Amino acid sequence: MEPPDNPGGSPVEWELTVENVESALFQLYFDPVMERKNVAQKWLTQAQASAQAWQFCWALLGPDKLPEVQFFGASTLHAKISHHWSDLPTDQHESLRMQLLSHILHFSSGPKMVLTRLCVALASMALNLIPQVWSQPVADMVRAFQPQKPDSDGSSEAVQDPQAHCLALLELLTVLPEEFQSGRLAQARRTQLRGALAGEWAVVCPLLRQLLQSQDSSNQVKEKVLRCLSSWVGLDVPLGESHELVQDCFSALSNPELFDTAVETIVNAISQPDCRRYVDALVNLMPLVLGLHDQLRTAAQDGDMETSHGICRIAVAMGETHSRVLLEQVEHWQEYLALVNMILFCTGIPGHYPVSETSSSLTLTFWYTLQDDILSFEEEKQAVYLQVYRPVYFQLVDVLLHKSHYPSEEEYAAWSSDDKEQFRIYRVDISDTLMYVYEMLGAELLSNLYDRLGRQLMDPQQSAVWQDTEALLFGFQSIAETIDVNYSDVIPGLIGLIPRINISNVMLADTVMYTIGSLAEWLADHPVMLGGILPMVLQGLVKAELSVSSVSTLKRICRECRHDLSPFAQDILTMSQDVLVKKIHKSSQCMWLMQALGFLLSALPLEEILGRLHSLITPHVQQLDTLAQQEPNPTNKQSIIHILGMLSSLFTTLDINRQADSLEGAPSPRLPPSQSAQNPQVFTLIQNILSKWLDDSDVVEAVCEVFDKSVRTLLHDFGPMVAQLSEMLVQIFCAFPQASALDLARLLVHIFSGEEHHISHIKSLIVVLTSATLTIFEQGILSLKFPETTTVKAATLFFTELLPRCKDTPSLGEVLHADGKLLTETILQAVGGEAPRSLMEHFSEVLLSLNRNCPALLSQWLKETLLTPGFPSAQVSTEQKHTFRQQLLREQTHKRRVKDIVKEFSLLCRGLQGSGYSDY
């Protein structure tokens, strides 16, 4: 193939010939220049939409053509049939059907991609004609693919491989329901077609059974049969009519080549919710599912993960989809119990997830479903089921705790980071399941866990490995995290046992920390127990490997128990300051630690707060002072942001006013702002930092965050600093406008604009912010060209808010007169193809706002910009641009109508009008 003579020209200039289609395909597939590929793509899309496509597609399917060309021919046929069916005269329907069948027979031996597209095209045609015109499509298709007697010259299709014809027929039968599922159909038509296709199942089902049972059928044919059944199952064909075929599928599970496809098909077939109506069919399938247990055990012993995974999927699909129905079959209760135990075996399958087994995670939702169904029965019936299934759920707890075991430290160290992350998520799922199971098993479950933990830690004869202790604590923590355990009589004993645990192993120590954290609310009600448990948390705080668990636990204790921590405050502050200075923790954990200390300080007597606060922040303020003197560099920047972040975190939770206000009947003593964390010395220090980092948005954002948290904490007590902070915000915004400064300004306005002595500062701040914003109006227009949806949405919202105010504010009106044409031109460029089509709705809102607020100006701007040849796209004619302008200017009220006008014009600009892509 040769590229077109005019590869750089507009696609509309190419003549619509088969040769040019081939050349454009060559350009699309093989040209290294992306611009030329795009030109070819647009032209080919237009070619498909043209009336001539009904003719040239057959030439592209010629036997001498390249597979890529044949594929485009078949795809064009499908596009024409699915999107332009009404263009084809009815007297040509029959010849089209015969041509399609003939080509499918011809391509039955390949290429596969061409065969599939032709089958999809015929399926699409069938869906246009069923049932009025084509009443028995499946029977006709089966007949068309019967082996033919050879003609006298021996040229019959029968000389081709009969298996290829059989596979082609199966491909056709497979894509028919798939095309129905993916098609865009009106609801009434969809219902009609679904009924008609369900009627065809009576022809398809016996054919599939015959092929699956036949000794002559190859594995290839049988696999295609299985896939075909899966496709028809999607139409909700009744299980009552197909359960014998589904039973036949179980025989394919013993064939390794068919195993995966057979699993997929069986799971699809028995997962249809509609199957519940066919209880007898489900009961008949049960022995076949249970019959897989031996194969499952063998696979588990041999470490055959694929086989055990597949059988597990079948068992879970049966149990989970139909648990209620099968529970109600009282005469078959033993069979269902056997299935539940089979699923329990899958939950406890040997090996560590996800490294040496992948099946256990599939079962977890089953246990939720079964429990919900049991607990939904009336009380008397429920009691009977609980008698049978409570022991199973106690077994399940043992199994889940065993599955949550970490491997040995050496083995775990060898795992990939991805495997570790999957295992972490798996343990979260187990944790959720244990929490849920507690609803059924209640206090007896906690007692059970406590007794086992006590035996492990107190009995010298027990030789428990650390994983056993960790798993029991993990179980406790899972339940205590979300269930109110304050009434539980085992928690005091558990709190007494925890200090006996040797936390030399990191994973065990982590879980100990999280368990203490989960009991923080209980400790708040039983503060006498804090003395025995806090030293353990502080011991964990000095270990970098326990950073997340120890810091988060200390934060929870400081939040929940802060009113009882006064005797321990010095120890907590000393240890925290020590680990902060030694930089043991990463930045985010340092922030959590400062939040913890904010909670702690908030609850101390007022006279103590200042001294402790001063000793806490002084080292960090001193470091900040040193950094402020140095010349800016990347390392300094991170250190400055880190320290500012720590101060912000401290002020987030340091709420001395709340504590003071809670003293009933007493006056509310406040810390003088001059002595608070926001003292003038700190303010001057931050101003020094800003003088060197004013153009760095990250540092400025960190500075704004410090003041944001301070203002929110101190509220009106921040008053003496308002003037200075307003000046700083003016300095920031004029140098480098950014959102963090606006957010802080909004907070100041919200709190202080009503106070007489602050109003002048607030007014001048707003004036500066507004004028600075107006000067960047033009660059606001630039943000409309960004590809990110959020940016464009924010920019368009800005304009739709701004435009209605232009009439009343002279300065805004001047800006609109000066830059409105540029705004209009930018939007038209975006609509014409420079922006994704998903953003058109946002642009249409700006055009509507312009038309509502300055229709005469918009009319003039549209006229001037659209006069430019080739603008906003070479695809649209002068007449089409004129129509667009007229339609747009007529519409000042209906947002939906404007959106449709803009969308339609955008499609014209992109050459997609009428191509079928316009619906996507």
DOLUM-909680 format. One line per 10 residues: number of its first residue (from 1); their letters; for each residue y, z negated, x negated of C-alpha. Coordinates in pm, whole numbers, plus 50000, padded with zeros to 5 digits. Example, Ala and Ser with C-alpha at 12.3 -4.5 7.8 and 13.67 -1.06 7.14 Angstrom:
# DOLUM-909680
1	as	49550:49220:48770; 49894:49286:48633
# end
This chain:
# DOLUM-909680
1	meppdnpggs	50000:50000:50000; 50354:50074:49889; 50659:49866:49979; 50917:50028:50212; 51176:50258:50064; 51456:50020:50154; 51320:49675:50076; 51655:49504:50062; 51791:49658:50381; 51804:49506:50724
11	pveweltven	51462:49512:50895; 51611:49682:51200; 51666:49991:50983; 51293:50045:50926; 51122:50293:51154; 50833:50150:51354; 50533:50329:51204; 50185:50216:51098; 50275:50297:50737; 50584:50076:50753
21	vesalfqlyf	50383:49793:50912; 50138:49813:50622; 50423:49822:50372; 50589:49520:50534; 50257:49332:50521; 50226:49421:50152; 50579:49286:50101; 50501:48969:50300; 50178:48887:50116; 50242:49009:49763
31	dpvmerknva	50617:49041:49695; 50726:48757:49461; 51085:48759:49592; 51118:48512:49882; 51418:48691:50030; 51216:49015:50067; 50924:48820:50213; 51160:48679:50478; 51296:49025:50558; 50941:49154:50605
41	qkwltqaqas	50847:48852:50818; 51140:48908:51054; 51068:49278:51087; 50696:49219:51154; 50785:48966:51424; 51006:49229:51587; 50733:49489:51549; 50487:49263:51732; 50737:49217:52014; 50792:49593:52054
51	aqawqfcwal	50626:49806:52323; 50471:50032:52053; 50262:49736:51930; 50007:49804:52210; 49932:50133:52033; 49974:50071:51659; 49754:49757:51659; 49439:49974:51701; 49530:50188:51400; 49563:49870:51192
61	lgpdklpevq	49205:49777:51290; 49063:50094:51133; 48753:50043:50911; 48940:50173:50605; 49217:49914:50626; 49250:49598:50415; 49135:49273:50584; 49496:49142:50585; 49605:49454:50775; 49312:49429:51019
71	ffgastlhak	49396:49061:51074; 49757:49147:51160; 49631:49412:51403; 49406:49158:51577; 49684:48896:51578; 49922:49151:51729; 49673:49219:52008; 49650:48848:52081; 50032:48812:52074; 50074:49104:52316
81	ishhwsdlpt	49806:48977:52556; 49925:48616:52554; 50303:48675:52562; 50359:49028:52699; 50069:49070:52942; 50295:49181:53227; 50409:49481:53019; 50061:49639:53037; 49993:49855:53349; 49697:49727:53551
91	dqheslrmql	49517:50063:53528; 49482:50003:53151; 49312:49662:53183; 48957:49798:53192; 48999:50027:52891; 49158:49740:52694; 48859:49519:52776; 48611:49784:52665; 48805:49852:52342; 48816:49480:52262
101	lshilhfssg	48441:49436:52322; 48366:49742:52111; 48581:49614:51822; 48427:49266:51844; 48081:49423:51814; 48201:49631:51520; 48353:49329:51340; 48057:49100:51422; 47945:49122:51062; 48295:49041:50931
111	pkmvltrlcv	48555:48982:50812; 48528:48650:50998; 48904:48598:51032; 48942:48937:51207; 48645:48871:51437; 48788:48534:51542; 49132:48679:51625; 48972:48957:51832; 48763:48698:52019; 49076:48492:52085
121	alasmalnli	49250:48808:52214; 48964:48879:52459; 48960:48513:52565; 49334:48533:52633; 49278:48848:52838; 49002:48676:53037; 49237:48387:53118; 49491:48636:53255; 49231:48795:53485; 49007:48504:53598
131	pqvwsqpvad	48906:48466:53877; 49072:48731:54095; 49016:49037:53873; 48738:48919:53639; 48511:48697:53842; 48216:48654:53602; 48354:48686:53247; 48078:48490:53069; 47794:48682:53236; 47968:49011:53148
141	mvrafqpqkp	48019:48901:52788; 47655:48795:52750; 47543:49131:52895; 47772:49322:52657; 47607:49156:52358; 47246:49222:52460; 47055:49433:52202; 47099:49806:52284; 46830:50073:52263; 46906:50316:51982
151	dsdgsseavq	47059:50648:52084; 46870:50966:52004; 47074:51004:51686; 46996:50645:51588; 47364:50553:51585; 47344:50264:51831; 47505:49932:51762; 47146:49795:51770; 47091:49908:51413; 47329:49626:51322
161	dpqahclall	47204:49272:51270; 47113:49113:51608; 47198:48772:51462; 47551:48894:51388; 47586:48996:51755; 47455:48657:51864; 47707:48479:51638; 47989:48700:51766; 47897:48613:52127; 47891:48242:52040
171	elltvlpeef	48230:48277:51870; 48368:48437:52186; 48221:48164:52408; 48360:47898:52173; 48720:48024:52168; 48738:48077:52545; 48784:47705:52632; 48996:47654:52317; 49237:47929:52423; 49257:47768:52769
181	qsgrlaqarr	49337:47427:52613; 49610:47565:52385; 49773:47799:52638; 50100:47717:52814; 50008:47736:53182; 50163:47616:53505; 49976:47313:53642; 49846:47496:53950; 49716:47785:53737; 49562:47540:53487
191	tqlrgalage	49374:47363:53767; 49253:47696:53908; 49135:47818:53566; 48967:47488:53480; 48764:47511:53801; 48670:47875:53737; 48561:47805:53378; 48363:47496:53483; 48175:47729:53717; 48087:47951:53419
201	wavvcpllrq	47913:47655:53248; 47607:47728:53460; 47565:48052:53260; 47662:47910:52919; 47446:47595:52926; 47097:47755:52961; 47190:48015:52696; 47285:47740:52450; 46967:47541:52527; 46752:47849:52472
211	llqsqdssnq	46916:47926:52137; 46898:47562:52019; 46527:47528:52106; 46421:47871:51977; 46212:47879:51661; 46376:48212:51576; 46732:48070:51570; 46874:48027:51222; 47067:47717:51117; 47380:47931:51136
221	vkekvlrcls	47315:48013:51501; 47226:47653:51586; 47544:47526:51421; 47746:47774:51624; 47567:47655:51941; 47666:47296:51862; 48028:47398:51806; 48026:47597:52130; 47904:47292:52325; 48184:47083:52168
231	swvgldvplg	48437:47339:52283; 48312:47339:52644; 48291:46959:52653; 48671:46966:52617; 48683:47117:52968; 48513:46802:53106; 48200:46991:53206; 47982:46738:53393; 47744:46539:53174; 47506:46544:53467
241	eshelvqdcf	47469:46920:53417; 47452:46913:53038; 47274:46593:52935; 46950:46783:52860; 47143:47007:52618; 47302:46695:52465; 46952:46549:52427; 46846:46868:52245; 47133:46808:52000; 46965:46486:51879
251	salsnpelfd	46683:46693:51730; 46939:46862:51502; 47018:46523:51342; 46697:46547:51139; 46822:46873:50982; 47058:46790:50690; 47239:47126:50727; 47318:47060:51092; 47367:46682:51077; 47751:46668:51056
261	tavetivnai	47806:46927:51330; 47543:46763:51554; 47716:46424:51515; 48052:46576:51604; 47906:46746:51911; 47716:46440:52039; 48020:46216:51988; 48244:46464:52173; 47992:46493:52457; 47942:46120:52516
271	sqpdcrryvd	48307:46024:52457; 48431:46202:52769; 48559:45929:53005; 48429:46135:53299; 48074:46066:53177; 48090:45727:53351; 48019:45907:53676; 47678:46011:53545; 47508:45677:53489; 47156:45823:53499
281	alvnlmplvl	47245:46075:53228; 47388:45796:53009; 47078:45578:53064; 46857:45875:52969; 47054:45921:52644; 47029:45552:52548; 46671:45566:52401; 46776:45862:52185; 47069:45665:52042; 46852:45357:51984
291	glhdqlrtaa	46591:45583:51828; 46833:45651:51541; 46816:45288:51424; 46538:45348:51172; 46717:45652:51026; 47031:45433:51006; 46849:45149:50823; 46696:45391:50574; 47032:45556:50509; 47195:45214:50458
301	qdgdmetshg	46923:45108:50211; 46953:45436:50020; 47332:45424:50010; 47349:45749:50209; 47703:45697:50339; 47727:46030:50525; 47418:45967:50738; 47498:45603:50817; 47857:45700:50901; 47742:45973:51142
311	icriavamge	47487:45757:51325; 47740:45474:51345; 47988:45712:51513; 47729:45801:51778; 47638:45437:51849; 48005:45333:51872; 48095:45629:52096; 47814:45532:52335; 47895:45160:52331; 48273:45178:52335
321	thsrvlleqv	48330:45455:52591; 48080:45319:52842; 48057:44945:52777; 48158:44846:53132; 47919:45093:53299; 47629:44999:53073; 47693:44625:53111; 47667:44670:53488; 47319:44829:53460; 47158:44486:53481
331	ehwqeylalv	46804:44626:53479; 46878:44788:53143; 47049:44482:52987; 46801:44463:52700; 46867:44824:52602; 47242:44766:52595; 47197:44444:52398; 46987:44647:52151; 47277:44896:52122; 47524:44608:52064
341	nmilfctgip	47296:44476:51788; 47274:44824:51638; 47655:44833:51627; 47653:44482:51474; 47424:44621:51203; 47685:44896:51146; 47960:44632:51120; 47761:44445:50856; 47627:44751:50676; 47560:44666:50308
351	ghypvsetss	47827:44752:50052; 48199:44705:49995; 48435:44903:50217; 48567:45164:50125; 48386:45209:49794; 48019:45190:49887; 48035:45215:50268; 48276:45367:50520; 48109:45285:50852; 48194:44923:50930
361	sltltfwytl	48562:44991:51007; 48461:45232:51286; 48306:44949:51486; 48597:44705:51510; 48758:44844:51826; 48417:44828:51998; 48422:44446:51977; 48763:44435:52149; 48638:44664:52427; 48315:44471:52488
371	qddilsfeee	48500:44137:52496; 48764:44270:52738; 48494:44405:52970; 48296:44080:52967; 48605:43866:53034; 48712:44098:53319; 48410:44006:53535; 48442:43739:53804; 48368:43388:53680; 48005:43359:53788
381	kqavylqvyr	47904:43696:53644; 48111:43631:53333; 47920:43309:53263; 47590:43505:53256; 47727:43765:53013; 47882:43497:52790; 47544:43328:52766; 47399:43652:52625; 47694:43767:52412; 47860:43448:52274
391	pvyfqlvdvl	47578:43414:52014; 47635:43781:51920; 48006:43710:51865; 47928:43406:51644; 47705:43637:51444; 47991:43887:51436; 48223:43624:51282; 47968:43562:51004; 47936:43935:50946; 48313:43993:50939
401	lhkshypsee	48371:43706:50696; 48097:43844:50472; 48251:44193:50490; 48591:44051:50396; 48450:43922:50064; 48618:44056:49754; 48387:44209:49495; 48363:44041:49153; 48686:44038:48953; 48545:44293:48707
411	eyaawssddk	48437:44528:48984; 48766:44489:49173; 48964:44563:48857; 48781:44897:48832; 48881:45005:49187; 49152:45266:49228; 49486:45158:49379; 49403:45368:49687; 49070:45187:49737; 49246:44850:49700
421	eqfriyrvdi	49504:44949:49959; 49235:45067:50203; 49048:44739:50152; 49369:44545:50219; 49423:44732:50547; 49055:44679:50635; 49096:44303:50589; 49404:44311:50814; 49188:44481:51081; 48919:44214:51035
431	sdtlmyvyem	49188:43947:51061; 49310:44094:51391; 48953:44107:51521; 48886:43742:51429; 49207:43639:51604; 49095:43828:51914; 48740:43686:51906; 48891:43335:51904; 48990:43396:52268; 48620:43409:52356
441	lgaellsnly	48481:43147:52118; 48771:42899:52119; 48786:42566:51932; 48416:42584:51847; 48498:42872:51609; 48752:42665:51411; 48510:42369:51396; 48238:42603:51271; 48463:42736:50992; 48585:42386:50899
451	drlgrqlmdp	48232:42242:50876; 48124:42524:50645; 48431:42486:50425; 48378:42108:50407; 48018:42151:50297; 48125:42399:50027; 48399:42177:49884; 48246:41830:49929; 47874:41880:49867; 47794:41889:49494
461	qqsavwqdte	47464:42061:49579; 47652:42364:49713; 47690:42639:49456; 47940:42848:49653; 48113:43133:49475; 48492:43161:49513; 48450:43453:49756; 48278:43224:50011; 48568:42976:50007; 48823:43258:50021
471	allfgfqsia	48651:43420:50320; 48646:43094:50522; 49015:43030:50447; 49088:43393:50535; 48921:43330:50874; 49129:43018:50932; 49449:43193:50833; 49371:43492:51059; 49349:43263:51361; 49628:43018:51268
481	etidvnysdv	49870:43308:51203; 49894:43399:51572; 49722:43123:51775; 49890:42789:51842; 49661:42552:51649; 49882:42244:51683; 49632:42077:51915; 49330:42153:51694; 49161:41841:51559; 49033:42022:51248
491	ipgliglipr	49372:42106:51094; 49436:41758:50942; 49095:41780:50775; 49171:42132:50652; 49506:42020:50505; 49313:41742:50331; 49058:41987:50188; 49302:42247:50054; 49419:42045:49748; 49052:42020:49640
501	inisnvmlad	49033:42399:49596; 49043:42531:49243; 49302:42809:49252; 49227:42957:48912; 49112:43279:49082; 49410:43489:49189; 49261:43628:49513; 49151:43281:49626; 49489:43132:49528; 49669:43404:49727
511	tvmytigsla	49469:43320:50039; 49528:42945:49988; 49904:43015:49982; 49893:43232:50293; 49681:42970:50474; 49937:42698:50396; 50210:42936:50517; 50027:42997:50844; 50024:42618:50903; 50399:42573:50840
521	ewladhpvml	50475:42501:51209; 50194:42244:51219; 50336:42079:50906; 50678:42060:51075; 50514:41847:51347; 50317:41643:51089; 50562:41603:50797; 50360:41316:50650; 50115:41583:50521; 50383:41772:50323
531	ggilpmvlqg	50351:41553:50015; 49989:41654:49957; 50042:42029:50005; 50387:42112:49856; 50289:42055:49491; 50023:42324:49533; 50285:42574:49656; 50521:42489:49369; 50228:42526:49128; 50177:42878:49266
541	lvkaelsvss	50548:42956:49232; 50531:42965:48852; 50259:43234:48849; 50384:43592:48863; 50052:43713:49007; 50103:43481:49310; 50463:43589:49356; 50448:43734:49708; 50218:43472:49862; 50378:43164:49702
551	vstlkricre	50740:43266:49766; 50674:43374:50126; 50489:43045:50190; 50773:42836:50042; 51019:43031:50258; 50816:42956:50573; 50794:42586:50485; 51168:42566:50410; 51245:42739:50741; 51007:42536:50962
561	crhdlspfaq	51014:42197:50787; 51369:42191:50644; 51470:41867:50821; 51186:41679:50647; 51224:41825:50297; 51501:41597:50167; 51257:41386:49953; 51126:41709:49792; 51456:41897:49765; 51512:41821:49397
571	diltmsqdvl	51161:41933:49298; 51194:42256:49501; 51540:42337:49362; 51443:42257:49002; 51125:42466:49014; 51302:42753:49194; 51592:42761:48951; 51345:42755:48663; 51146:43057:48787; 51468:43246:48867
581	vkkihkssqc	51610:43191:48518; 51277:43286:48358; 51269:43602:48579; 50908:43542:48683; 50951:43719:49017; 51049:44073:49113; 51383:44135:49279; 51261:44126:49641; 51079:43794:49591; 51395:43649:49429
591	mwlmqalgfl	51579:43738:49750; 51313:43558:49961; 51337:43255:49733; 51715:43239:49777; 51667:43261:50154; 51422:42969:50131; 51681:42766:49938; 51947:42854:50196; 51725:42700:50468; 51662:42395:50247
601	lsalpleeil	52030:42334:50164; 52140:42386:50528; 51945:42076:50635; 52069:41844:50359; 52349:41591:50418; 52688:41763:50386; 52795:41556:50090; 52486:41674:49897; 52523:42044:49970; 52820:42120:49746
611	grlhslitph	52673:41968:49433; 52332:42131:49478; 52490:42463:49575; 52710:42455:49269; 52420:42385:49032; 52213:42657:49204; 52460:42945:49182; 52650:42856:48861; 52401:43018:48616; 52401:43338:48823
621	vqqldtlaqq	52781:43343:48857; 52811:43293:48481; 52574:43584:48419; 52775:43794:48663; 53092:43703:48475; 52936:43818:48146; 52823:44146:48307; 53171:44203:48452; 53318:44201:48100; 53077:44470:47975
631	epnptnkqsi	53117:44846:47997; 52919:44999:48286; 52564:45117:48210; 52242:45155:48421; 52091:44823:48304; 52410:44630:48384; 52423:44797:48723; 52077:44677:48824; 52152:44323:48704; 52480:44313:48897
641	ihilgmlssl	52314:44443:49217; 52032:44190:49170; 52265:43890:49140; 52487:44005:49428; 52169:44051:49633; 52060:43695:49555; 52398:43559:49666; 52376:43764:49988; 52025:43632:50054; 52140:43272:50002
651	fttldinrqa	52434:43315:50242; 52204:43476:50501; 52027:43144:50567; 52282:42889:50438; 52422:42773:50769; 52598:42441:50723; 52795:42480:51047; 52484:42489:51265; 52365:42166:51106; 52706:42002:51143
661	dslegapspr	52740:42107:51507; 52404:41952:51589; 52537:41601:51517; 52585:41487:51875; 52916:41327:51952; 53035:41353:51593; 53320:41574:51481; 53208:41894:51309; 53283:41854:50940; 53318:42190:50773
671	lppsqsaqnp	53312:42279:50408; 53663:42383:50305; 53639:42758:50237; 53806:42707:49902; 53505:42500:49801; 53244:42712:49970; 53032:42977:49802; 53322:43212:49872; 53570:43037:49646; 53860:43227:49484
681	qvftliqnil	53688:43218:49144; 53393:43416:49281; 53633:43646:49463; 53823:43720:49141; 53493:43781:48963; 53385:44033:49227; 53723:44207:49202; 53667:44242:48827; 53329:44404:48894; 53482:44642:49149
691	skwlddsdvv	53752:44749:48903; 53477:44904:48688; 53225:45006:48956; 53450:45123:49240; 53300:45473:49245; 52937:45349:49250; 52820:45329:49609; 52521:45101:49529; 52738:44832:49365; 53002:44860:49638
701	eavcevfdks	52732:44828:49903; 52598:44512:49731; 52951:44365:49721; 53005:44440:50092; 52669:44281:50171; 52776:43952:50002; 53091:43935:50214; 52908:44050:50527; 52662:43760:50501; 52943:43514:50412
711	vrtllhdfgp	53155:43615:50711; 52856:43593:50947; 52771:43246:50815; 53125:43097:50799; 53270:43291:51097; 53629:43164:51160; 53614:42935:50855; 53635:43253:50648; 53996:43293:50773; 54180:43207:50448
721	mvaqlsemlv	54003:43494:50272; 54080:43763:50534; 54395:43893:50361; 54221:43933:50024; 53911:44092:50174; 54122:44337:50379; 54298:44447:50060; 53965:44490:49885; 53830:44704:50170; 54138:44926:50155
731	qifcafpqas	54082:44967:49781; 53713:45053:49833; 53761:45296:50121; 54049:45488:49964; 53852:45531:49640; 53514:45621:49787; 53467:45606:50167; 53127:45470:50267; 52943:45313:50560; 52903:44963:50413
741	aldlarllvh	53283:44922:50392; 53325:45040:50752; 53055:44800:50874; 53226:44506:50702; 53564:44615:50839; 53416:44630:51190; 53291:44270:51147; 53636:44151:51035; 53804:44325:51330; 53550:44180:51572
751	ifsgeehhis	53602:43820:51454; 53970:43801:51351; 54166:44064:51549; 54242:43810:51823; 54401:43557:51586; 54780:43577:51556; 54806:43499:51183; 54544:43764:51093; 54662:44049:51317; 54897:44210:51061
761	hikslivvlt	54622:44231:50794; 54373:44369:51046; 54627:44628:51171; 54711:44759:50826; 54339:44776:50742; 54269:44991:51051; 54567:45221:50975; 54443:45287:50622; 54081:45342:50732; 54192:45586:51005
771	satltifeqg	54424:45791:50782; 54160:45804:50505; 53907:45929:50760; 54145:46199:50883; 54197:46330:50530; 53823:46393:50501; 53806:46572:50837; 53740:46904:50665; 53456:46762:50453; 53319:46627:50773
781	ilslkfpett	53269:46987:50868; 53068:47029:50547; 52816:46769:50665; 52727:46998:50958; 52559:47224:50701; 52316:46958:50582; 51947:47021:50666; 51876:46656:50760; 51873:46591:51134; 52027:46244:51104
791	tvkaatlfft	52324:46374:50901; 52397:46659:51143; 52354:46428:51442; 52601:46178:51294; 52850:46456:51213; 52832:46611:51561; 52868:46267:51720; 53181:46214:51507; 53334:46537:51639; 53240:46477:52004
801	ellprckdtp	53405:46132:51979; 53711:46266:51792; 53795:46577:51998; 53883:46400:52330; 54140:46189:52137; 54325:46490:51992; 54544:46529:52304; 54679:46172:52291; 54714:46131:51913; 54959:46378:51754
811	slgevlhadg	54819:46338:51402; 54470:46422:51528; 54605:46720:51721; 54763:46856:51402; 54434:46828:51216; 54254:47006:51500; 54504:47296:51496; 54471:47326:51120; 54092:47303:51088; 53951:47382:51433
821	klltetilqa	53879:47744:51344; 53682:47634:51037; 53484:47394:51256; 53405:47672:51505; 53305:47911:51225; 53077:47649:51065; 52898:47582:51394; 52847:47954:51457; 52701:47995:51106; 52454:47716:51179
831	vggeaprslm	52362:47867:51518; 52331:48212:51359; 52044:48104:51134; 52169:47868:50864; 52039:47553:51038; 51693:47473:51183; 51655:47564:51550; 51569:47200:51630; 51938:47111:51569; 52088:47357:51820
841	ehfsevllsl	52131:47090:52088; 52368:46893:51862; 52582:47200:51786; 52601:47291:52154; 52752:46947:52227; 53040:47010:51983; 53106:47354:52137; 53109:47196:52485; 53352:46927:52365; 53581:47192:52213
851	nrncpallsq	53575:47388:52541; 53656:47077:52743; 53941:46960:52522; 54102:47282:52386; 53961:47585:52576; 54249:47821:52485; 54216:47744:52114; 53836:47780:52126; 53869:48118:52301; 54099:48238:52023
861	wlketlltpg	53879:48098:51741; 53562:48251:51890; 53733:48589:51928; 53859:48591:51568; 53538:48470:51403; 53299:48687:51608; 53499:49002:51527; 53375:48982:51166; 53098:49247:51123; 52752:49095:51063
871	fpsaqvsteq	52876:48744:51157; 52701:48517:51230; 52401:48751:51196; 52334:49122:51152; 52077:49097:51435; 52338:49065:51714; 52549:49348:51848; 52921:49331:51934; 52828:49341:52303; 52588:49046:52268
881	khtfrqqllr	52857:48844:52084; 53107:48924:52362; 52857:48810:52628; 52790:48485:52439; 53165:48411:52416; 53220:48478:52786; 52921:48265:52892; 53029:47977:52669; 53392:47972:52778; 53289:47971:53146
891	eqthkrrvkd	53092:47648:53104; 53288:47321:53075; 53065:47076:53262; 52692:47143:53239; 52553:47027:52905; 52208:47175:52979; 52355:47518:53055; 52556:47522:52730; 52246:47420:52538; 52053:47714:52689
901	ivkefsllcr	52337:47959:52608; 52348:47844:52245; 51967:47847:52214; 51947:48200:52354; 52220:48326:52118; 52049:48155:51822; 51722:48336:51904; 51907:48669:51918; 52067:48596:51579; 51722:48525:51430
911	glqgsgysdy	51552:48831:51584; 51313:48610:51782; 51421:48695:52136; 51119:48803:52338; 50883:48762:52043; 50683:48480:52194; 50818:48243:51929; 51113:48159:52151; 50891:47917:52345; 50798:47713:52042
# end
